[in-house]
């Protein structure tokens, strides 16, 4: 308890006032003595706690002010790192099937595309899509707090625990606030972490064992260019080589202009480009 108190004091000294803790189930009571509250758990394995009993509830209440009524309310969560025609296609297809669609943009900055830039590209690339609300991400949806393994790309049994917690928070707090009935994802042929996340998502969104309405998972086939699924990782690899000609058919106009500006600000030889820290855009 003394060590926990010292760590909390250190965080406050560094102006980190919103704190999350992952801990084993047997230590839950200890951290409750330090004013932490449980927001999600994997029974008998781990709990996710934060230093507020009301912050998640207040966040859900703020989402509820953006609620739209309808029989089919959809949701997409994406990185858009950067925003591609594949992302746009997924949004178009989902929006066409829904009375309203909510899009959450993952807030973490883990690459050379800052969050505000990614958000701007998504907004510019979806202006013509009706019945769509673009939400800023938060600590409660695929963040380092709720799903750290999504970013470090390590596979282990514990990953399933993190996934379970992330999806429990979404289903029990965020989705009810917005009346979400369906969650849309693209098929995932490349990233094993995301592919497994999609499999786990179907279970945790649809299982009747949770005290929240079930959510239907809808997988949409990825948009292809020349028989290859369009992906942000493909665009990033081409960007390292400054191959804007190859990038052009893969991204909306706003994204292409943004990437052109990035290349113009950092010209150099092919060899230098391969080592450029600015254009080392791959995610962890």
Backbone as CSV, one residue per row, in Angstrom:
resi,resn,N_x,N_y,N_z,CA_x,CA_y,CA_z,C_x,C_y,C_z
1,UNK,0.836,-1.209,0.000,0.000,0.000,0.000,0.868,1.256,0.000
2,UNK,1.968,1.227,0.778,2.877,2.374,0.817,3.501,2.625,-0.545
3,UNK,3.929,1.558,-1.224,4.519,1.694,-2.557,3.504,2.261,-3.535
4,UNK,2.272,1.774,-3.493,1.230,2.277,-4.383,0.991,3.762,-4.141
5,UNK,0.962,4.156,-2.885,0.754,5.566,-2.556,1.885,6.429,-3.097
6,UNK,3.114,5.941,-2.986,4.260,6.690,-3.501,4.186,6.841,-5.015
7,UNK,3.778,5.790,-5.713,3.649,5.866,-7.171,2.577,6.866,-7.575
8,UNK,1.479,6.871,-6.854,0.404,7.819,-7.145,0.877,9.249,-6.901
9,UNK,1.589,9.464,-5.810,2.116,10.800,-5.522,3.096,11.246,-6.600
10,UNK,3.927,10.319,-7.076,4.882,10.642,-8.137,4.151,11.047,-9.409
11,UNK,3.086,10.331,-9.748,2.298,10.673,-10.934,1.715,12.078,-10.813
12,UNK,1.200,12.409,-9.660,0.629,13.742,-9.458,1.702,14.823,-9.550
13,UNK,2.884,14.540,-9.035,3.980,15.507,-9.137,4.332,15.784,-10.593
14,UNK,4.119,14.786,-11.437,4.397,14.939,-12.873,3.158,15.376,-13.641
15,UNK,2.149,15.831,-12.921,0.913,16.357,-13.500,0.134,15.306,-14.288
16,UNK,0.294,14.048,-13.906,-0.513,12.960,-14.471,-1.645,12.676,-13.485
17,UNK,-2.793,13.273,-13.739,-3.883,13.192,-12.762,-4.936,12.146,-13.097
18,UNK,-4.962,11.693,-14.341,-5.922,10.647,-14.731,-5.147,9.339,-14.822
19,UNK,-5.345,8.472,-13.858,-4.520,7.275,-13.735,-5.325,6.000,-13.931
20,UNK,-4.704,5.041,-14.624,-5.254,3.701,-14.778,-4.271,2.704,-14.180
21,UNK,-4.798,1.619,-13.662,-3.959,0.547,-13.133,-4.522,-0.797,-13.573
22,UNK,-3.652,-1.620,-14.154,-3.967,-3.034,-14.337,-3.375,-3.774,-13.150
23,UNK,-4.131,-4.654,-12.564,-3.595,-5.443,-11.466,-4.294,-6.791,-11.398
24,UNK,-3.700,-7.699,-10.683,-4.323,-9.000,-10.487,-5.551,-8.853,-9.596
25,UNK,-6.467,-9.785,-9.764,-7.722,-9.721,-9.018,-7.495,-9.636,-7.514
26,UNK,-6.485,-10.339,-7.021,-6.279,-10.375,-5.574,-5.799,-9.047,-4.995
27,UNK,-5.361,-8.119,-5.867,-4.907,-6.815,-5.380,-5.964,-5.723,-5.556
28,UNK,-7.132,-6.098,-6.032,-8.182,-5.111,-6.288,-8.539,-4.328,-5.021
29,UNK,-8.712,-5.032,-3.915,-9.097,-4.372,-2.662,-8.028,-3.386,-2.202
30,UNK,-6.759,-3.735,-2.428,-5.673,-2.845,-2.018,-5.778,-1.504,-2.732
31,UNK,-5.986,-1.541,-4.045,-6.035,-0.287,-4.794,-7.328,0.482,-4.546
32,UNK,-8.361,-0.201,-4.129,-9.569,0.518,-3.735,-9.293,1.391,-2.517
33,UNK,-8.370,0.953,-1.668,-7.973,1.768,-0.519,-7.232,3.029,-0.954
34,UNK,-6.725,3.017,-2.186,-6.028,4.184,-2.743,-6.953,5.012,-3.623
35,UNK,-8.257,4.813,-3.464,-9.286,5.579,-4.188,-9.378,5.228,-5.665
36,UNK,-8.993,4.008,-6.027,-9.203,3.528,-7.387,-10.510,2.742,-7.447
37,UNK,-11.177,2.836,-8.595,-12.434,2.121,-8.802,-12.299,1.183,-9.989
38,UNK,-12.906,0.026,-9.898,-12.855,-0.960,-10.980,-13.821,-0.566,-12.080
39,UNK,-13.327,-0.564,-13.327,-14.212,-0.252,-14.446,-14.447,-1.466,-15.343
40,UNK,-13.569,-2.456,-15.293,-13.784,-3.699,-16.048,-12.843,-4.756,-15.490
41,UNK,-13.219,-6.020,-15.688,-12.388,-7.091,-15.138,-12.505,-8.359,-15.962
42,UNK,-11.492,-9.198,-15.838,-11.527,-10.575,-16.311,-11.574,-11.420,-15.046
43,UNK,-12.706,-12.030,-14.734,-12.878,-12.702,-13.439,-11.744,-13.674,-13.112
44,UNK,-11.167,-13.482,-11.939,-10.117,-14.365,-11.471,-8.754,-14.122,-12.073
45,UNK,-8.638,-13.137,-12.975,-7.359,-12.904,-13.656,-6.842,-11.488,-13.422
46,UNK,-7.572,-10.475,-13.880,-7.095,-9.104,-13.775,-8.258,-8.130,-13.726
47,UNK,-7.937,-6.917,-13.272,-8.911,-5.834,-13.257,-8.255,-4.580,-13.819
48,UNK,-9.067,-3.733,-14.441,-8.634,-2.401,-14.861,-9.330,-1.401,-13.953
49,UNK,-8.535,-0.552,-13.321,-9.067,0.415,-12.371,-8.608,1.818,-12.760
50,UNK,-9.363,2.826,-12.334,-8.940,4.207,-12.528,-9.226,5.003,-11.263
51,UNK,-8.575,6.144,-11.157,-8.683,6.927,-9.928,-9.886,7.867,-9.952
52,UNK,-11.018,7.327,-10.345,-12.272,8.073,-10.325,-13.419,7.080,-10.344
53,UNK,-14.441,7.379,-9.581,-15.623,6.523,-9.577,-16.675,7.015,-10.554
54,UNK,-16.432,8.177,-11.180,-17.475,8.800,-12.008,-17.015,9.203,-13.403
55,UNK,-15.711,9.181,-13.689,-15.223,9.731,-14.960,-15.769,8.968,-16.163
56,UNK,-15.764,7.649,-16.117,-16.294,6.862,-17.228,-17.787,7.121,-17.403
57,UNK,-18.510,7.219,-16.299,-19.934,7.513,-16.373,-20.176,8.873,-17.010
58,UNK,-19.375,9.863,-16.649,-19.532,11.201,-17.231,-19.214,11.184,-18.720
59,UNK,-18.203,10.401,-19.116,-17.880,10.302,-20.537,-19.043,9.686,-21.309
60,UNK,-19.638,8.629,-20.767,-20.793,8.004,-21.417,-21.953,8.988,-21.513
61,UNK,-22.146,9.779,-20.488,-23.221,10.776,-20.513,-22.969,11.834,-21.583
62,UNK,-21.706,12.197,-21.791,-21.388,13.166,-22.847,-21.651,12.575,-24.225
63,UNK,-21.378,11.277,-24.384,-21.691,10.619,-25.654,-23.189,10.604,-25.905
64,UNK,-23.960,10.409,-24.851,-25.416,10.308,-24.992,-26.024,11.574,-25.581
65,UNK,-25.358,12.707,-25.425,-25.869,13.949,-26.007,-25.746,13.945,-27.527
66,UNK,-24.958,13.012,-28.075,-24.762,12.904,-29.527,-25.521,11.720,-30.114
67,UNK,-26.438,11.181,-29.354,-27.206,10.011,-29.762,-28.207,10.376,-30.864
68,UNK,-28.389,9.453,-31.810,-29.403,9.576,-32.859,-30.276,8.335,-32.812
69,UNK,-31.563,8.538,-32.889,-32.481,7.410,-32.800,-32.553,6.672,-34.134
70,UNK,-32.831,5.394,-34.069,-32.975,4.567,-35.261,-32.951,3.109,-34.885
71,UNK,-33.410,2.262,-35.801,-33.417,0.826,-35.538,-32.028,0.210,-35.680
72,UNK,-31.202,0.797,-36.542,-29.870,0.249,-36.784,-28.848,1.370,-36.653
73,UNK,-28.146,1.362,-35.539,-27.132,2.383,-35.269,-25.766,1.700,-35.283
74,UNK,-24.905,2.142,-36.181,-23.623,1.479,-36.378,-22.454,2.208,-35.740
75,UNK,-21.337,1.497,-35.658,-20.108,2.060,-35.095,-18.901,1.468,-35.814
76,UNK,-17.909,2.312,-36.039,-16.604,1.884,-36.549,-15.543,2.510,-35.658
77,UNK,-14.518,1.749,-35.331,-13.353,2.265,-34.615,-12.147,2.055,-35.521
78,UNK,-11.402,3.127,-35.798,-10.271,2.980,-36.716,-9.115,3.887,-36.327
79,UNK,-7.927,3.512,-36.847,-6.721,4.313,-36.674,-6.585,5.360,-37.771
80,UNK,-6.860,4.945,-39.028,-6.690,5.831,-40.184,-5.283,6.430,-40.181
81,UNK,-4.307,5.575,-40.358,-2.919,5.951,-40.117,-2.027,5.745,-41.342
82,UNK,-2.283,6.438,-42.490,-3.229,7.534,-42.672,-4.569,7.046,-43.244
83,UNK,-5.477,7.980,-43.486,-6.804,7.682,-44.017,-6.695,7.289,-45.487
84,UNK,-7.223,6.118,-45.827,-7.118,5.579,-47.183,-8.490,5.415,-47.826
85,UNK,-8.480,5.050,-49.104,-9.739,4.724,-49.774,-10.379,3.476,-49.170
86,UNK,-9.563,2.621,-48.575,-10.105,1.454,-47.891,-10.931,1.850,-46.681
87,UNK,-10.412,2.801,-45.895,-11.180,3.315,-44.759,-12.478,3.964,-45.235
88,UNK,-12.364,4.781,-46.260,-13.536,5.488,-46.777,-14.594,4.498,-47.269
89,UNK,-14.156,3.446,-47.938,-15.090,2.435,-48.445,-15.827,1.760,-47.296
90,UNK,-15.103,1.412,-46.243,-15.736,0.784,-45.082,-16.796,1.706,-44.488
91,UNK,-16.472,2.987,-44.360,-17.425,3.951,-43.807,-18.643,4.079,-44.714
92,UNK,-18.416,4.176,-46.016,-19.531,4.285,-46.963,-20.465,3.085,-46.870
93,UNK,-19.887,1.896,-46.866,-20.696,0.680,-46.826,-21.481,0.585,-45.524
94,UNK,-20.855,0.922,-44.416,-21.535,0.853,-43.125,-22.637,1.900,-43.034
95,UNK,-22.338,3.118,-43.466,-23.330,4.195,-43.391,-24.559,3.873,-44.228
96,UNK,-24.345,3.219,-45.368,-25.467,2.875,-46.243,-26.403,1.862,-45.600
97,UNK,-25.901,1.110,-44.626,-26.703,0.078,-43.972,-27.370,0.558,-42.684
98,UNK,-27.048,1.777,-42.254,-27.473,2.224,-40.923,-28.365,3.460,-40.980
99,UNK,-29.142,3.627,-39.923,-29.875,4.875,-39.737,-28.922,5.983,-39.298
100,UNK,-27.864,5.602,-38.573,-26.802,6.545,-38.211,-25.539,5.748,-37.932
101,UNK,-24.385,6.370,-38.218,-23.099,5.706,-38.006,-22.205,6.583,-37.146
102,UNK,-21.606,5.981,-36.119,-20.648,6.663,-35.254,-19.249,6.131,-35.542
103,UNK,-18.333,7.038,-35.813,-16.946,6.674,-36.106,-16.041,7.210,-35.000
104,UNK,-15.328,6.308,-34.329,-14.355,6.698,-33.308,-12.954,6.589,-33.893
105,UNK,-12.200,7.676,-33.809,-10.825,7.672,-34.293,-9.887,7.452,-33.109
106,UNK,-9.131,6.359,-33.156,-8.222,6.012,-32.065,-7.281,7.184,-31.791
107,UNK,-7.180,7.549,-30.529,-6.513,8.799,-30.157,-5.009,8.683,-30.010
108,UNK,-4.482,7.497,-29.814,-3.052,7.343,-29.546,-2.190,7.836,-30.710
109,UNK,-1.108,8.533,-30.379,-0.119,8.929,-31.377,1.040,7.949,-31.315
110,UNK,1.045,6.971,-32.223,2.100,5.956,-32.206,2.899,5.940,-33.503
111,UNK,2.701,6.940,-34.372,3.463,6.973,-35.612,3.710,8.418,-35.987
112,UNK,4.143,8.642,-37.230,4.457,9.983,-37.697,3.229,10.763,-38.132
113,UNK,2.056,10.202,-37.991,0.835,10.917,-38.337,0.150,11.356,-37.047
114,UNK,0.319,12.612,-36.648,-0.276,13.082,-35.396,-1.793,12.932,-35.405
115,UNK,-2.343,12.812,-34.227,-3.784,12.585,-34.111,-4.596,13.678,-34.800
116,UNK,-4.243,14.934,-34.572,-5.027,16.022,-35.156,-4.987,15.974,-36.679
117,UNK,-3.861,15.562,-37.253,-3.767,15.426,-38.708,-4.656,14.288,-39.200
118,UNK,-4.627,13.158,-38.496,-5.468,12.025,-38.885,-6.945,12.397,-38.814
119,UNK,-7.311,13.105,-37.752,-8.703,13.526,-37.599,-9.118,14.454,-38.734
120,UNK,-8.254,15.385,-39.082,-8.548,16.324,-40.165,-8.746,15.591,-41.489
121,UNK,-7.912,14.592,-41.767,-8.034,13.842,-43.017,-9.321,13.028,-43.059
122,UNK,-9.716,12.464,-41.929,-10.978,11.717,-41.877,-12.153,12.651,-42.125
123,UNK,-12.149,13.812,-41.481,-13.246,14.766,-41.657,-13.328,15.245,-43.106
124,UNK,-12.182,15.559,-43.704,-12.169,16.012,-45.096,-12.575,14.897,-46.050
125,UNK,-12.230,13.668,-45.703,-12.509,12.548,-46.598,-13.897,11.963,-46.479
126,UNK,-14.711,12.489,-45.556,-16.056,11.928,-45.351,-17.151,12.984,-45.402
127,UNK,-16.842,14.168,-45.919,-17.820,15.262,-45.904,-19.093,14.934,-46.676
128,UNK,-18.996,14.039,-47.650,-20.160,13.720,-48.481,-20.935,12.505,-47.983
129,UNK,-20.526,11.917,-46.872,-21.201,10.722,-46.359,-22.237,11.151,-45.327
130,UNK,-23.515,10.905,-45.596,-24.562,11.372,-44.675,-24.694,10.481,-43.447
131,UNK,-25.371,11.009,-42.446,-25.724,10.277,-41.217,-24.477,9.702,-40.534
132,UNK,-23.470,10.557,-40.402,-22.193,10.136,-39.813,-21.738,11.130,-38.758
133,UNK,-21.361,10.628,-37.594,-20.723,11.441,-36.557,-19.316,10.908,-36.323
134,UNK,-18.327,11.795,-36.432,-16.939,11.425,-36.160,-16.598,11.869,-34.738
135,UNK,-16.209,10.915,-33.913,-15.893,11.188,-32.511,-14.385,11.172,-32.293
136,UNK,-13.923,12.052,-31.439,-12.551,11.944,-30.968,-12.413,10.672,-30.134
137,UNK,-11.268,10.052,-30.211,-11.033,8.880,-29.388,-10.901,9.271,-27.924
138,UNK,-10.806,8.277,-27.076,-10.638,8.542,-25.649,-9.824,7.413,-25.027
139,UNK,-9.560,7.545,-23.735,-8.816,6.498,-23.032,-9.633,5.229,-22.876
140,UNK,-10.915,5.292,-23.223,-11.798,4.155,-22.975,-12.057,3.300,-24.216
141,UNK,-11.365,3.585,-25.311,-11.614,2.789,-26.515,-10.297,2.581,-27.265
142,UNK,-9.816,1.353,-27.267,-8.518,0.968,-27.850,-7.446,2.010,-27.544
143,UNK,-7.098,2.145,-26.300,-6.031,3.059,-25.904,-4.953,2.269,-25.172
144,UNK,-3.893,2.948,-24.813,-2.843,2.286,-24.039,-3.374,1.818,-22.691
145,UNK,-4.442,2.465,-22.219,-5.029,2.035,-20.948,-5.828,0.757,-21.122
146,UNK,-6.763,0.744,-22.086,-7.663,-0.394,-22.197,-7.112,-1.521,-23.045
147,UNK,-6.145,-1.237,-23.930,-5.688,-2.283,-24.842,-4.229,-2.057,-25.233
148,UNK,-3.280,-2.084,-24.288,-1.884,-1.806,-24.623,-1.285,-2.766,-25.623
149,UNK,-1.712,-4.031,-25.654,-1.095,-5.002,-26.560,-1.424,-4.703,-28.015
150,UNK,-2.469,-3.905,-28.280,-2.797,-3.534,-29.651,-1.634,-2.755,-30.267
151,UNK,-0.901,-2.024,-29.443,0.167,-1.186,-29.946,1.524,-1.875,-29.939
152,UNK,1.758,-2.780,-29.003,3.065,-3.426,-28.943,3.121,-4.702,-29.775
153,UNK,1.969,-5.172,-30.268,1.903,-6.290,-31.208,2.506,-7.579,-30.661
154,UNK,2.377,-7.823,-29.389,2.854,-9.070,-28.799,1.677,-10.011,-28.600
155,UNK,1.895,-11.283,-28.896,0.834,-12.270,-28.755,1.101,-13.142,-27.540
156,UNK,0.118,-13.235,-26.682,0.202,-14.102,-25.513,-1.206,-14.275,-24.983
157,UNK,-1.341,-15.138,-23.997,-2.653,-15.359,-23.401,-3.216,-14.067,-22.830
158,UNK,-2.343,-13.228,-22.286,-2.811,-12.007,-21.638,-3.482,-11.066,-22.621
159,UNK,-3.127,-11.151,-23.917,-3.767,-10.295,-24.914,-5.269,-10.462,-24.903
160,UNK,-5.713,-11.699,-24.726,-7.151,-11.944,-24.730,-7.823,-11.247,-23.554
161,UNK,-7.097,-11.121,-22.459,-7.652,-10.421,-21.298,-7.828,-8.938,-21.599
162,UNK,-6.811,-8.338,-22.212,-6.912,-6.930,-22.570,-8.063,-6.701,-23.552
163,UNK,-8.187,-7.596,-24.526,-9.263,-7.482,-25.499,-10.613,-7.568,-24.816
164,UNK,-10.740,-8.512,-23.911,-11.995,-8.679,-23.179,-12.368,-7.402,-22.433
165,UNK,-11.400,-6.799,-21.778,-11.667,-5.579,-21.020,-12.075,-4.440,-21.943
166,UNK,-11.347,-4.260,-23.042,-11.663,-3.198,-23.997,-13.088,-3.326,-24.517
167,UNK,-13.479,-4.533,-24.885,-14.800,-4.742,-25.469,-15.901,-4.702,-24.423
168,UNK,-15.601,-5.095,-23.211,-16.594,-4.966,-22.139,-16.916,-3.499,-21.878
169,UNK,-15.896,-2.656,-21.860,-16.124,-1.225,-21.661,-16.978,-0.670,-22.792
170,UNK,-16.644,-1.058,-24.023,-17.410,-0.573,-25.170,-18.863,-1.019,-25.075
171,UNK,-19.085,-2.278,-24.825,-20.449,-2.813,-24.844,-21.283,-2.349,-23.652
172,UNK,-20.671,-2.227,-22.489,-21.433,-1.932,-21.284,-21.596,-0.436,-21.006
173,UNK,-20.739,0.399,-21.591,-20.810,1.835,-21.301,-21.011,2.693,-22.550
174,UNK,-20.163,2.514,-23.547,-20.170,3.420,-24.691,-21.315,3.135,-25.651
175,UNK,-21.485,1.868,-26.013,-22.542,1.514,-26.963,-23.940,1.862,-26.452
176,UNK,-24.286,1.554,-25.204,-25.623,1.934,-24.722,-25.860,3.442,-24.749
177,UNK,-24.818,4.227,-24.507,-24.976,5.681,-24.503,-25.408,6.198,-25.869
178,UNK,-24.921,5.554,-26.925,-25.233,5.989,-28.289,-26.298,5.128,-28.957
179,UNK,-26.761,4.093,-28.275,-27.756,3.201,-28.866,-27.199,2.347,-29.980
180,UNK,-25.910,2.013,-29.915,-25.255,1.257,-30.987,-25.759,-0.180,-31.008
181,UNK,-26.150,-0.637,-32.191,-26.651,-2.002,-32.369,-25.725,-2.866,-33.214
182,UNK,-24.867,-2.231,-34.020,-23.973,-2.963,-34.921,-22.587,-2.323,-34.903
183,UNK,-21.558,-3.156,-34.992,-20.193,-2.656,-35.128,-19.603,-3.238,-36.400
184,UNK,-18.999,-2.379,-37.202,-18.492,-2.764,-38.515,-16.964,-2.811,-38.516
185,UNK,-16.428,-3.835,-39.158,-14.982,-3.963,-39.332,-14.707,-4.441,-40.748
186,UNK,-13.504,-4.137,-41.231,-13.072,-4.705,-42.495,-12.420,-6.049,-42.254
187,UNK,-12.459,-6.908,-43.246,-11.730,-8.170,-43.130,-10.244,-7.853,-42.971
188,UNK,-9.514,-8.691,-42.242,-8.122,-8.393,-41.900,-7.178,-9.500,-42.377
189,UNK,-6.580,-9.333,-43.589,-5.673,-10.359,-44.115,-4.214,-10.163,-43.717
190,UNK,-3.875,-9.045,-43.072,-2.467,-8.718,-42.842,-2.033,-8.820,-41.380
191,UNK,-2.703,-8.096,-40.506,-2.259,-7.956,-39.116,-2.878,-9.032,-38.238
192,UNK,-2.048,-9.885,-37.662,-2.568,-10.993,-36.851,-3.228,-10.500,-35.569
193,UNK,-2.704,-9.414,-34.991,-3.313,-8.874,-33.776,-4.724,-8.381,-34.059
194,UNK,-4.881,-7.621,-35.153,-6.200,-7.102,-35.493,-7.143,-8.223,-35.904
195,UNK,-6.640,-9.215,-36.623,-7.480,-10.347,-37.025,-8.009,-11.090,-35.803
196,UNK,-7.149,-11.326,-34.820,-7.587,-11.993,-33.596,-8.559,-11.115,-32.820
197,UNK,-8.296,-9.817,-32.822,-9.198,-8.878,-32.152,-10.592,-8.952,-32.761
198,UNK,-10.669,-9.059,-34.083,-11.971,-9.171,-34.740,-12.695,-10.449,-34.333
199,UNK,-11.957,-11.547,-34.200,-12.573,-12.802,-33.761,-13.095,-12.683,-32.331
200,UNK,-12.268,-12.127,-31.464,-12.683,-11.949,-30.073,-13.852,-10.972,-29.968
201,UNK,-13.847,-9.978,-30.845,-14.897,-8.978,-30.820,-16.271,-9.601,-31.022
202,UNK,-16.355,-10.527,-31.956,-17.652,-11.161,-32.219,-18.188,-11.826,-30.955
203,UNK,-17.311,-12.517,-30.225,-17.767,-13.188,-29.002,-18.225,-12.183,-27.955
204,UNK,-17.374,-11.203,-27.650,-17.679,-10.299,-26.544,-18.800,-9.325,-26.853
205,UNK,-19.035,-9.036,-28.124,-20.145,-8.155,-28.476,-21.471,-8.894,-28.525
206,UNK,-21.420,-10.192,-28.827,-22.664,-10.924,-29.043,-23.030,-11.880,-27.918
207,UNK,-22.088,-12.228,-27.027,-22.395,-13.189,-25.974,-23.512,-12.679,-25.066
208,UNK,-24.466,-13.541,-24.709,-25.572,-13.117,-23.834,-25.192,-13.054,-22.361
209,UNK,-23.942,-13.358,-22.027,-23.551,-13.429,-20.613,-23.280,-12.061,-19.993
210,UNK,-23.148,-11.016,-20.790,-22.868,-9.686,-20.249,-24.160,-8.927,-19.970
211,UNK,-24.167,-8.068,-18.948,-25.369,-7.299,-18.594,-25.542,-6.064,-19.464
212,UNK,-25.585,-6.267,-20.774,-25.751,-5.170,-21.724,-26.326,-5.749,-23.009
213,UNK,-27.056,-4.942,-23.785,-27.635,-5.445,-25.035,-26.551,-5.959,-25.979
214,UNK,-26.804,-7.059,-26.688,-25.815,-7.576,-27.646,-25.647,-6.632,-28.826
215,UNK,-24.474,-6.680,-29.424,-24.149,-5.862,-30.591,-23.718,-6.799,-31.706
216,UNK,-24.294,-6.630,-32.871,-23.986,-7.492,-34.010,-22.712,-7.020,-34.704
217,UNK,-21.773,-7.930,-34.896,-20.549,-7.600,-35.619,-20.744,-7.881,-37.101
218,UNK,-20.404,-6.897,-37.933,-20.539,-7.025,-39.381,-19.163,-6.855,-40.015
219,UNK,-18.694,-7.876,-40.713,-17.422,-7.798,-41.429,-17.681,-7.458,-42.888
220,UNK,-16.983,-6.453,-43.376,-17.122,-6.009,-44.760,-15.820,-6.301,-45.501
221,UNK,-15.944,-6.913,-46.658,-14.771,-7.267,-47.453,-13.974,-6.019,-47.803
222,UNK,-12.663,-6.103,-47.663,-11.794,-4.955,-47.900,-11.821,-4.524,-49.359
223,UNK,-11.751,-3.217,-49.582,-11.611,-2.677,-50.921,-10.226,-3.027,-51.455
224,UNK,-10.180,-3.465,-52.706,-8.907,-3.871,-53.312,-8.515,-2.934,-54.441
225,UNK,-7.228,-2.822,-54.671,-6.687,-2.165,-55.849,-5.743,-3.147,-56.509
226,UNK,-6.037,-3.470,-57.761,-5.263,-4.474,-58.494,-5.150,-5.769,-57.690
227,UNK,-6.281,-6.199,-57.156,-6.459,-7.466,-56.440,-5.732,-7.521,-55.087
228,UNK,-5.249,-6.388,-54.602,-4.604,-6.329,-53.292,-5.422,-5.441,-52.362
229,UNK,-5.781,-5.939,-51.178,-6.547,-5.110,-50.238,-5.785,-3.831,-49.881
230,UNK,-6.485,-2.703,-49.952,-5.864,-1.427,-49.604,-5.690,-1.346,-48.092
231,UNK,-4.502,-0.944,-47.670,-4.234,-0.820,-46.238,-3.357,0.391,-45.980
232,UNK,-3.440,0.908,-44.763,-2.582,2.025,-44.374,-1.115,1.606,-44.360
233,UNK,-0.843,0.354,-44.001,0.550,-0.107,-43.979,1.145,-0.102,-45.383
234,UNK,0.345,-0.425,-46.388,0.799,-0.371,-47.775,1.186,1.068,-48.134
235,UNK,0.330,2.010,-47.771,0.608,3.417,-48.050,1.875,3.873,-47.333
236,UNK,2.048,3.465,-46.096,3.238,3.880,-45.343,4.521,3.349,-45.984
237,UNK,4.487,2.125,-46.464,5.674,1.559,-47.116,6.020,2.334,-48.384
238,UNK,5.004,2.717,-49.137,5.240,3.506,-50.346,5.733,4.907,-50.000
239,UNK,5.247,5.445,-48.892,5.657,6.786,-48.482,7.138,6.831,-48.128
240,UNK,7.645,5.792,-47.522,9.073,5.737,-47.191,9.914,5.900,-48.455
241,UNK,9.398,5.395,-49.576,10.111,5.486,-50.860,9.707,6.729,-51.656
242,UNK,8.857,7.574,-51.069,8.359,8.773,-51.754,7.608,8.430,-53.040
243,UNK,6.989,7.282,-53.108,6.319,6.843,-54.333,4.875,7.344,-54.347
244,UNK,4.715,8.643,-54.597,3.389,9.255,-54.580,2.522,8.781,-55.739
245,UNK,3.145,8.414,-56.845,2.378,7.905,-57.988,1.652,6.623,-57.618
246,UNK,2.340,5.747,-56.909,1.715,4.494,-56.478,0.705,4.723,-55.365
247,UNK,0.924,5.756,-54.561,0.006,6.053,-53.458,-1.308,6.637,-53.963
248,UNK,-1.263,7.412,-55.038,-2.419,8.184,-55.501,-3.721,7.392,-55.604
249,UNK,-3.735,6.189,-56.203,-5.010,5.467,-56.304,-5.470,4.819,-54.997
250,UNK,-4.674,4.926,-53.952,-4.989,4.242,-52.695,-5.618,5.160,-51.659
251,UNK,-5.564,6.476,-51.883,-5.995,7.417,-50.844,-6.892,8.507,-51.429
252,UNK,-7.740,9.123,-50.599,-8.532,10.273,-51.041,-7.625,11.462,-51.356
253,UNK,-8.187,12.445,-52.057,-7.398,13.604,-52.480,-6.765,14.337,-51.301
254,UNK,-7.519,14.514,-50.218,-6.985,15.248,-49.066,-5.772,14.539,-48.472
255,UNK,-5.828,13.225,-48.408,-4.689,12.466,-47.883,-3.493,12.581,-48.812
256,UNK,-3.734,12.513,-50.115,-2.636,12.613,-51.074,-1.946,13.969,-50.956
257,UNK,-2.729,15.037,-50.842,-2.129,16.367,-50.692,-1.296,16.449,-49.411
258,UNK,-1.800,15.858,-48.364,-1.074,15.848,-47.085,0.260,15.109,-47.228
259,UNK,0.238,13.963,-47.879,1.465,13.179,-48.053,2.438,13.877,-48.999
260,UNK,1.900,14.562,-50.013,2.764,15.337,-50.906,3.504,16.419,-50.123
261,UNK,2.776,17.074,-49.223,3.408,18.097,-48.392,4.478,17.512,-47.500
262,UNK,4.244,16.324,-46.982,5.232,15.660,-46.134,6.505,15.370,-46.920
263,UNK,6.340,14.890,-48.151,7.497,14.577,-48.991,8.252,15.849,-49.362
264,UNK,7.511,16.908,-49.689,8.159,18.162,-50.082,8.958,18.777,-48.936
265,UNK,8.489,18.566,-47.717,9.202,19.124,-46.564,10.464,18.346,-46.222
266,UNK,10.540,17.108,-46.718,11.677,16.251,-46.367,12.217,15.539,-47.607
267,UNK,12.732,16.301,-48.581,13.304,15.663,-49.770,14.640,15.027,-49.435
268,UNK,15.125,14.186,-50.357,16.433,13.562,-50.144,16.635,12.425,-51.107
269,UNK,17.801,11.842,-51.045,18.112,10.722,-51.918,17.337,9.496,-51.492
270,UNK,17.290,8.508,-52.368,16.579,7.266,-52.051,17.180,6.604,-50.822
271,UNK,18.504,6.612,-50.718,19.153,5.982,-49.570,18.810,6.718,-48.282
272,UNK,18.819,8.062,-48.369,18.503,8.848,-47.177,17.059,8.640,-46.762
273,UNK,16.180,8.515,-47.753,14.759,8.337,-47.441,14.528,7.055,-46.677
274,UNK,15.278,6.026,-47.002,15.090,4.758,-46.311,15.410,4.886,-44.828
275,UNK,16.310,5.844,-44.467,16.728,5.989,-43.081,16.091,7.195,-42.405
276,UNK,15.266,7.935,-43.151,14.704,9.166,-42.619,13.824,8.910,-41.413
277,UNK,14.119,9.551,-40.264,13.267,9.360,-39.088,11.894,9.957,-39.286
278,UNK,11.794,10.987,-40.126,10.506,11.620,-40.352,9.579,10.705,-41.134
279,UNK,10.144,9.929,-42.048,9.319,9.082,-42.886,9.324,7.629,-42.434
280,UNK,9.851,7.368,-41.280,9.764,6.018,-40.711,8.400,5.886,-40.065
281,UNK,7.389,5.696,-40.919,6.005,5.857,-40.477,5.365,4.589,-39.974
282,UNK,6.096,3.489,-39.922,5.479,2.249,-39.461,5.076,2.318,-38.007
283,UNK,3.974,1.651,-37.700,3.526,1.583,-36.320,4.363,0.559,-35.569
284,UNK,4.317,0.639,-34.254,4.992,-0.356,-33.432,4.320,-1.707,-33.597
